[in-house]
Amino acid sequence: MYKLFMTGGIDKSDPTNSKNLSENGTMVWFQTTFSNYLLKPLVQVFVIAVFLGYIAVSIYGVTTLEKGLHMKYLYPPDTPMYIFFDKEEAYFQNYPYRVQVLVKIEIIA
């Protein structure tokens, strides 16, 4: 597929010679067919509308994005890990910061 659509007529003995290089099929299609459609005002309005819709959906998605990852949704509901994370979320969500206590005992002789 790459040779058919993208390479064109590259001369293997002299690949840097620009005179003998022919245009590839994709380039010719965009120049002859696709560009004629893009020059029409109705198509231009459609492309701009699709782009603005894409931007609007992206802004909406960013503003409604929830922070964090629920670990229980990474496992099937019938697994022990799902049950563990479900219980942890239910009982330990009020105290998210765990306190670590270190006890150091020195024996002075």
VENWO-V607512 format. One record per helix or strand of 2 or more residues. SS is the DSSP state (hx for helix, st for strand). FROM is the first residue (numbers start at 0). LEN is the number of residues. If there is no record, write none. Layout:
BEGIN
SS/FROM/LEN + SS/FROM/LEN
END
This chain:
BEGIN
hx/1/6 + hx/24/14 + hx/40/23 + hx/70/4 + hx/79/13
END
